[in-house]
């Protein structure tokens, strides 16, 4: 395809006369000669510029070759660069996860501190005799251990600390059973032992009788034996009162009709009519409690499956502390009424 100049020239040729057309080759030769002369003149005049341009071209070509070699080297290092970027991305992801974990840990700092202080809090509860709270903490730690002890070492350590506190609590409760306590306190201690699940039912009954027997033995050991008559009199009174109390406590806590060797041992402590009297006293003493107090006392202390303060607080729509206060007050009222009935029947001194 011709250019616009060619088309213009052809158009001009068509407009030329014959004479002009005959002269056109000669004119073209002259124009060619003039142009060649001009080019030679320009080359001579700008020779230095052409030489410099050639040198510049050579420099540019050398630099391009150098750039090409650099690019080849860069292309060879791309796999290592890619691997380094991947390592960097992996490390950055690990750092991001660690930061997210640290943020979650910081947000839950209060809860974590409370959790880490659980063994110390259990020990504090034990020192102040708050066994309900200590057992609730133990149950909470047991649930955590069942879920996370295998994966989280600190949870396993918390579980071990909780077990040590439970062992201390067991010793304390058994020591209290060996002391001079009345039926309400016996009910409370046995309820705690049942919640701990440290002893089965037969073992619990045997331990109860052993502890109460130890209490009677301690009381006998404390008697003054310098006067034989007074010693025998006090020994008889002591056995009459304490053994009757042991039988009444055993029957009230564990009930009748449960045959084992420990129940047979308890039945040897007194006659059947005296046992019935004690049971009637307990039934009469329960009448001083209102329906709510009876229900809370039975569910907390006289049931095989002890209900928690939390469940009772939900049931009655009050706080756990209020349930605990009602429970303590019910025990006190029951104990006072039992003492009144025992004095009325001449079982203890007025």
C-alpha positions as CSV (number, residue, x, y, z in Angstrom):
1,X,0.0,0.0,0.0
2,X,1.4,3.4,-1.0
3,X,1.9,6.3,1.4
4,X,0.2,9.7,1.1
5,X,3.4,11.2,-0.4
6,X,3.4,8.6,-3.2
7,X,-0.3,9.2,-3.9
8,X,0.4,13.0,-4.1
9,X,3.4,12.5,-6.4
10,X,1.3,10.2,-8.7
11,X,-1.4,12.8,-8.7
12,X,1.1,15.5,-9.7
13,X,2.6,13.2,-12.4
14,X,-0.9,12.9,-14.0
15,X,-1.2,16.7,-14.1
16,X,2.2,17.1,-15.8
17,X,2.5,17.9,-19.5
18,X,4.3,15.5,-21.9
19,X,7.4,17.8,-21.9
20,X,7.4,17.9,-18.2
21,X,7.1,14.2,-18.0
22,X,10.1,13.7,-20.4
23,X,12.2,16.0,-18.1
24,X,11.1,14.3,-14.9
25,X,13.8,11.5,-14.9
26,X,16.5,14.1,-15.3
27,X,15.0,16.1,-12.5
28,X,14.9,13.1,-10.3
29,X,18.6,12.3,-11.0
30,X,19.5,15.8,-10.0
31,X,17.5,15.6,-6.9
32,X,19.1,12.3,-6.0
33,X,22.6,13.8,-6.6
34,X,21.7,16.8,-4.4
35,X,20.5,14.6,-1.6
36,X,23.6,12.4,-1.7
37,X,25.9,15.5,-1.7
38,X,23.9,16.8,1.3
39,X,24.2,13.5,3.1
40,X,28.0,13.5,2.5
41,X,28.3,17.0,3.7
42,X,26.2,16.2,6.8
43,X,28.3,13.1,7.5
44,X,31.5,15.2,7.3
45,X,30.1,18.0,9.4
46,X,28.7,15.6,12.1
47,X,31.4,13.0,12.0
48,X,32.2,13.5,15.7
49,X,28.6,13.1,16.6
50,X,28.4,9.8,14.7
51,X,31.5,8.5,16.4
52,X,30.1,9.5,19.8
53,X,26.8,7.9,18.9
54,X,28.5,4.7,18.0
55,X,30.4,4.7,21.3
56,X,27.3,5.4,23.2
57,X,25.5,2.6,21.4
58,X,28.4,0.2,22.4
59,X,28.1,1.4,26.0
60,X,24.4,0.9,26.0
61,X,24.8,-2.6,24.5
62,X,27.3,-3.5,27.2
63,X,25.0,-2.2,29.9
64,X,22.1,-4.2,28.5
65,X,24.3,-7.3,28.5
66,X,25.2,-6.6,32.2
67,X,21.5,-6.1,33.0
68,X,20.7,-9.3,31.2
69,X,23.3,-11.2,33.3
70,X,21.8,-9.6,36.4
71,X,18.3,-10.7,35.4
72,X,19.6,-14.2,34.8
73,X,21.2,-14.3,38.2
74,X,17.9,-12.9,39.7
75,X,15.9,-15.6,37.9
76,X,18.3,-18.3,39.3
77,X,17.7,-16.9,42.9
78,X,13.9,-16.8,42.5
79,X,13.4,-20.4,43.9
80,X,15.4,-19.5,47.0
81,X,13.6,-16.2,47.4
82,X,10.3,-18.0,47.0
83,X,11.2,-20.5,49.7
84,X,12.4,-17.7,52.0
85,X,9.1,-15.9,51.4
86,X,7.2,-19.0,52.3
87,X,9.2,-19.5,55.5
88,X,8.6,-15.8,56.4
89,X,4.8,-16.3,55.7
90,X,4.7,-19.4,57.9
91,X,6.6,-17.7,60.7
92,X,4.4,-14.6,60.4
93,X,1.3,-16.9,60.7
94,X,2.7,-18.5,63.8
95,X,3.4,-15.1,65.4
96,X,-0.1,-14.0,64.5
97,X,-1.6,-17.1,66.2
98,X,0.6,-16.5,69.2
99,X,-0.5,-12.9,69.4
100,X,-4.2,-13.9,69.1
101,X,-3.7,-16.5,71.9
102,X,-1.9,-13.8,74.0
103,X,-4.8,-11.4,73.4
104,X,-7.4,-14.1,74.5
105,X,-5.2,-14.9,77.5
106,X,-5.1,-11.2,78.4
107,X,-8.8,-10.9,78.0
108,X,-9.4,-13.9,80.3
109,X,-6.7,-12.9,82.8
110,X,-9.1,-12.6,85.7
111,X,-10.7,-16.0,85.0
112,X,-7.3,-17.6,84.6
113,X,-6.0,-16.1,87.8
114,X,-9.1,-17.3,89.7
115,X,-8.5,-20.8,88.2
116,X,-4.9,-20.9,89.2
117,X,-5.8,-19.9,92.7
118,X,-8.3,-22.7,93.1
119,X,-6.0,-25.0,95.2
120,X,-5.2,-22.1,97.5
121,X,-8.8,-21.1,97.7
122,X,-9.7,-24.7,98.6
123,X,-7.2,-24.6,101.4
124,X,-8.7,-21.4,102.7
125,X,-12.2,-22.9,102.6
126,X,-10.9,-25.8,104.6
127,X,-9.2,-23.6,107.2
128,X,-12.5,-21.8,107.7
129,X,-14.7,-24.9,107.6
130,X,-16.4,-23.9,104.4
131,X,-16.7,-27.5,103.1
132,X,-19.5,-26.8,100.6
133,X,-17.5,-24.3,98.8
134,X,-14.4,-26.5,98.9
135,X,-16.4,-29.4,97.4
136,X,-17.8,-27.1,94.7
137,X,-14.3,-26.1,93.7
138,X,-13.2,-29.7,93.7
139,X,-16.1,-30.7,91.4
140,X,-15.2,-27.8,89.1
141,X,-11.6,-28.8,88.9
142,X,-12.6,-32.5,88.2
143,X,-14.7,-31.4,85.2
144,X,-11.8,-29.3,83.9
145,X,-9.4,-32.2,84.4
146,X,-11.7,-34.6,82.6
147,X,-11.7,-32.3,79.6
148,X,-8.2,-30.8,79.4
149,X,-5.8,-32.6,81.8
150,X,-4.3,-34.7,79.0
151,X,-3.6,-31.6,76.8
152,X,-3.0,-28.8,79.3
153,X,-0.3,-29.5,81.9
154,X,-1.4,-26.6,84.2
155,X,-4.9,-28.2,84.5
156,X,-3.2,-31.5,85.5
157,X,-1.3,-29.7,88.2
158,X,-4.5,-28.0,89.4
159,X,-6.1,-31.5,89.6
160,X,-3.2,-32.8,91.7
161,X,-3.5,-29.8,94.0
162,X,-7.2,-30.3,94.4
163,X,-6.7,-34.0,95.3
164,X,-4.2,-33.0,98.0
165,X,-6.8,-30.6,99.4
166,X,-9.4,-33.3,99.3
167,X,-7.1,-35.6,101.3
168,X,-6.7,-32.9,103.9
169,X,-10.5,-32.3,104.0
170,X,-11.1,-36.1,104.4
171,X,-8.8,-36.1,107.5
172,X,-10.5,-33.1,108.9
173,X,-14.0,-34.6,108.5
174,X,-12.9,-37.9,110.1
175,X,-11.4,-35.9,113.0
176,X,-14.7,-34.1,113.4
177,X,-16.6,-37.4,113.4
178,X,-14.3,-38.5,116.3
179,X,-15.2,-35.4,118.3
180,X,-18.2,-34.5,120.6
181,X,-20.8,-33.6,117.9
182,X,-24.5,-34.0,117.8
183,X,-26.7,-35.4,115.1
184,X,-27.0,-32.3,113.0
185,X,-23.2,-32.1,112.7
186,X,-23.0,-35.8,112.1
187,X,-25.5,-35.4,109.2
188,X,-23.4,-32.5,107.8
189,X,-20.1,-34.4,108.0
190,X,-21.5,-37.6,106.5
191,X,-23.1,-35.5,103.7
192,X,-19.7,-34.0,102.9
193,X,-18.1,-37.5,102.9
194,X,-20.8,-38.7,100.5
195,X,-20.2,-35.8,98.2
196,X,-16.5,-36.5,98.2
197,X,-17.1,-40.1,97.0
198,X,-13.9,-41.1,98.9
199,X,-15.7,-44.1,100.6
200,X,-18.3,-46.5,99.4
201,X,-21.5,-46.9,101.4
202,X,-20.2,-49.9,103.4
203,X,-16.8,-48.2,104.0
204,X,-18.6,-45.0,105.0
205,X,-20.7,-46.8,107.7
206,X,-17.7,-48.7,109.0
207,X,-15.6,-45.5,109.2
208,X,-18.5,-43.7,110.9
209,X,-18.8,-46.3,113.6
210,X,-15.0,-46.5,114.0
211,X,-14.8,-42.7,114.5
212,X,-17.7,-42.6,116.9
213,X,-16.3,-45.6,118.8
214,X,-13.0,-43.6,119.0
215,X,-15.0,-40.6,120.5
216,X,-16.4,-42.9,123.2
217,X,-13.0,-44.4,123.9
218,X,-11.5,-40.9,124.2
219,X,-14.3,-39.9,126.6
220,X,-13.7,-43.0,128.7
221,X,-9.9,-42.3,128.8
222,X,-10.6,-38.8,130.1
223,X,-12.5,-40.1,133.2
224,X,-10.9,-39.7,136.6
225,X,-10.4,-43.2,138.1
226,X,-9.1,-42.2,141.5
227,X,-12.5,-42.9,143.0
228,X,-13.8,-46.3,141.9
229,X,-17.4,-45.6,142.7
230,X,-17.5,-42.2,140.9
231,X,-15.6,-43.7,138.1
232,X,-18.1,-46.6,137.6
233,X,-21.0,-44.2,137.9
234,X,-19.6,-41.8,135.3
235,X,-18.6,-44.7,133.1
236,X,-22.1,-46.1,133.2
237,X,-23.6,-42.7,132.5
238,X,-21.1,-42.0,129.7
239,X,-21.9,-45.3,128.0
240,X,-25.6,-44.8,128.4
241,X,-25.6,-41.4,126.9
242,X,-22.9,-41.7,124.2
243,X,-23.8,-45.2,123.0
244,X,-27.4,-44.2,122.7
245,X,-26.3,-41.1,120.8
246,X,-24.2,-43.3,118.5
247,X,-27.1,-45.6,117.7
248,X,-29.5,-42.8,117.2
249,X,-27.1,-41.0,114.9
250,X,-26.3,-44.2,112.9
251,X,-30.0,-45.0,112.4
252,X,-30.9,-41.5,111.6
253,X,-28.2,-41.2,109.0
254,X,-28.1,-44.7,107.4
255,X,-31.6,-45.9,108.2
256,X,-32.9,-49.4,109.2
257,X,-33.1,-52.6,107.2
258,X,-29.6,-52.3,105.6
259,X,-28.0,-55.5,106.6
260,X,-24.2,-55.6,107.1
261,X,-21.8,-56.4,109.9
262,X,-21.5,-52.8,111.0
263,X,-25.3,-52.5,111.4
264,X,-25.2,-55.6,113.6
265,X,-22.5,-54.0,115.6
266,X,-24.6,-50.8,116.0
267,X,-27.6,-52.9,117.1
268,X,-25.7,-54.3,120.0
269,X,-25.3,-50.9,121.6
270,X,-28.8,-50.6,123.0
271,X,-32.2,-52.3,123.1
272,X,-34.9,-51.9,120.4
273,X,-37.2,-49.7,122.5
274,X,-34.4,-47.2,123.1
275,X,-33.7,-47.0,119.4
276,X,-37.4,-46.3,118.7
277,X,-37.4,-43.6,121.3
278,X,-34.5,-41.9,119.6
279,X,-36.1,-42.1,116.2
280,X,-39.3,-40.7,117.6
281,X,-37.3,-37.8,119.0
282,X,-35.8,-37.1,115.6
283,X,-39.2,-37.2,114.0
284,X,-40.7,-34.9,116.6
285,X,-37.7,-32.5,116.3
286,X,-38.2,-32.2,112.6
287,X,-41.6,-30.7,113.3
288,X,-40.0,-27.4,114.5
289,X,-38.9,-26.8,110.9
290,X,-41.1,-25.2,108.2
291,X,-41.6,-26.9,104.9
292,X,-38.8,-25.1,103.2
293,X,-36.3,-25.8,106.0
294,X,-37.3,-29.5,106.0
295,X,-36.9,-29.8,102.2
296,X,-33.5,-28.1,102.2
297,X,-32.2,-30.1,105.1
298,X,-33.4,-33.4,103.6
299,X,-32.0,-32.7,100.2
300,X,-28.7,-31.4,101.5
301,X,-28.0,-33.9,104.4
302,X,-30.5,-36.8,104.4
303,X,-30.6,-37.7,100.7
304,X,-28.4,-40.4,99.1
305,X,-27.7,-37.9,96.3
306,X,-26.9,-34.6,97.8
307,X,-28.1,-31.6,95.9
308,X,-25.9,-28.6,95.5
309,X,-26.5,-25.1,96.8
310,X,-26.7,-23.8,93.2
311,X,-29.5,-26.2,92.4
312,X,-31.5,-25.3,95.5
313,X,-30.9,-21.6,94.9
314,X,-32.4,-22.0,91.4
315,X,-35.3,-24.1,92.8
316,X,-36.2,-21.5,95.4
317,X,-35.2,-18.4,93.5
318,X,-32.7,-17.1,96.2
319,X,-29.0,-16.9,96.4
320,X,-26.7,-19.7,97.4
321,X,-25.7,-17.9,100.5
322,X,-29.4,-17.6,101.5
323,X,-29.8,-21.4,101.1
324,X,-26.7,-22.0,103.2
325,X,-28.1,-19.7,106.0
326,X,-31.4,-21.5,105.9
327,X,-29.6,-24.9,106.1
328,X,-27.4,-23.8,109.1
329,X,-30.4,-22.3,110.9
330,X,-32.4,-25.5,110.3
331,X,-29.6,-27.5,111.9
332,X,-29.5,-25.3,114.9
333,X,-33.2,-25.5,115.4
334,X,-33.2,-29.3,115.1
335,X,-30.3,-29.6,117.6
336,X,-32.0,-27.3,120.1
337,X,-35.3,-29.3,119.8
338,X,-33.5,-32.6,120.2
339,X,-31.8,-31.4,123.4
340,X,-35.2,-30.2,124.8
341,X,-36.8,-33.6,124.1
342,X,-33.8,-35.5,125.6
343,X,-34.1,-33.4,128.8
344,X,-37.9,-34.0,128.9
345,X,-37.3,-37.8,128.7
346,X,-34.5,-37.6,131.4
347,X,-31.9,-38.8,128.9
348,X,-29.6,-35.8,129.7
349,X,-29.3,-33.6,132.8
350,X,-31.6,-30.5,132.7
